[in-house]
């Protein structure tokens, strides 16, 4: 259940393990929150730390392998995270090789650089769908009010993101509204991040044709309508990190709802495996969560 990056990654790994897989989803891949994600590897708004670190490490390796696959939409790119004050190493430092302290740019007190997967999500989602079909799986649009009752030894894998509020009756899943601005690519090949303000993380992430400029993180906000003032604020903040943003041509504004809960839920309960609540780390831990789902099915 679910055709975002988590659901499709689980489908691919289960098919590769020899299972028959049918993906059912109300929203097709390019309609999901995954399609509008900034989508660079970074553990964000996802707990518990130990499990997320392990999933993120697995996914980093999987994406690094995919970076050499034509059409996958995955590149390994260097980037820099900056801090207004001196900062300790991030809690997930064990999940990524090669994190290095660097001299911070003017106006910042600390910074580190690292090479991480950067994923062009529309391209990657199409690649995942192709991989599912190539392996013999199916994808069907279907709106359900509850998880289907498994028959004949089948197992339901619930990757329904915000839909888990209904399908799993889980009201601990809440939306965290993220708005980003897509601008025309201006030659950027290095990502930047600063998130001292929890509600206004600032990031500039290059894709092949566009640069993703973000963002916002407004908990409990359900609206998917872009806010013009938020867009102007995003561009102002991003221009401090990458001055070329100020002159870049805006393509469009998009909004997605991150499915956040107190802890990412990956567990088996009888003939249902739950895998949702990845928050702002859906891409970052996708292949790691998928690997655990395969183990839970045996």
C-alpha positions, 0 to 999 in steps of 0.5 A, spaced: 500 500 500 503 506 497 506 508 491 511 513 494 519 512 494 518 508 500 512 503 497 516 502 491 523 501 494 519 496 498 516 493 492 523 492 488 526 489 494 521 484 495 520 482 488 528 481 488 527 477 494 522 472 490 516 475 492 510 476 488 508 484 489 502 488 487 502 495 489 496 499 490 495 506 491 490 512 491 496 517 489 500 514 483 508 516 484 508 523 481 502 525 485 505 523 492 509 527 497 516 524 494 515 527 487 516 534 490 521 532 495 528 536 495 531 529 496 538 529 498 540 524 503 540 527 510 536 524 516 531 529 518 525 529 522 525 521 523 527 517 529 529 513 533 536 515 532 539 508 532 534 505 527 534 511 523 542 511 522 542 504 520 537 505 515 540 511 512 547 507 512 544 502 508 540 507 503 547 511 502 550 504 500 544 503 495 544 509 492 551 510 491 551 503 487 545 506 483 548 513 481 552 509 476 545 506 473 542 510 467 535 513 468 535 512 476 536 519 477 541 518 482 547 522 483 553 523 488 554 530 490 558 534 495 555 539 499 556 543 505 552 544 511 553 551 515 551 553 522 550 560 526 554 557 532 559 551 533 556 545 532 558 537 534 558 532 529 551 530 527 548 524 531 548 520 524 555 521 523 556 513 523 551 513 517 555 517 512 563 516 510 567 522 509 564 527 513 569 533 514 570 539 518 571 545 513 572 553 514 565 556 514 563 561 509 563 568 512 557 569 517 557 562 520 561 559 525 561 552 523 561 548 517 562 541 514 562 537 508 560 531 505 558 527 499 551 524 499 546 521 494 542 527 490 535 524 487 531 527 482 525 524 484 520 525 478 526 521 474 527 516 480 520 514 481 519 513 474 525 508 474 522 505 480 516 503 477 519 501 471 523 496 475 517 494 479 514 492 472 520 489 469 521 484 475 513 482 474 510 487 479 504 491 478 501 498 480 494 499 480 490 506 482 485 504 488 482 508 493 481 504 500 478 506 506 482 500 510 487 495 509 485 490 505 484 483 508 490 478 506 488 472 503 491 465 501 498 467 505 498 474 502 501 479 507 500 487 506 505 492 507 503 498 509 507 504 506 501 509 506 505 515 509 499 520 511 494 515 509 496 511 515 492 516 519 486 512 516 488 505 514 492 504 520 488 508 525 494 512 527 493 519 529 500 520 531 502 521 524 501 528 523 503 533 517 509 537 516 508 542 511 514 543 506 514 548 501 520 549 495 521 553 489 524 550 483 528 555 479 532 554 473 539 550 473 544 556 473 550 551 473 550 549 480 553 542 482 554 543 490 548 543 495 547 547 501 544 547 507 542 551 514 537 549 519 538 553 525 530 555 525 526 548 525 520 551 521 524 554 516 530 550 514 534 553 508 537 548 502 539 549 495 539 542 491 541 542 484 538 537 479 539 536 472 534 541 469 532 545 476 535 547 483 530 545 488 530 551 493 527 550 500 524 550 505 518 550 510 517 545 516 510 547 519 507 542 523 500 540 523 499 544 516 494 541 511 494 546 505 498 544 499 497 551 496 503 554 495 504 561 499 507 567 495 510 570 501 513 563 504 516 563 497 519 570 497 522 568 504 525 562 501 529 565 496 531 571 500 534 566 505 537 561 500 540 567 496 545 568 503 547 561 502 548 561 494 547 568 491 546 566 484 539 564 487 537 571 487 537 572 479 535 565 478 528 564 474 523 561 478 519 555 474 514 553 480 512 553 487 510 546 490 508 543 497 508 536 500 506 534 507 511 530 510 508 524 514 511 525 521 510 521 527 514 520 534 518 514 531 518 511 524 514 505 524 517 498 521 514 492 524 510 486 523 503 485 526 501 478 523 499 478 516 501 486 516 507 489 515 507 497 517 512 501 514 511 509 515 512 515 518 519 516 515 518 524 516 523 528 512 527 522 511 523 518 506 528 518 501 534 518 506 532 511 509 528 508 503 532 502 501 534 501 509 527 500 511 525 496 504 531 491 507 528 491 513 521 489 510 524 483 506 527 481 513 520 481 516 517 477 511 522 472 511 
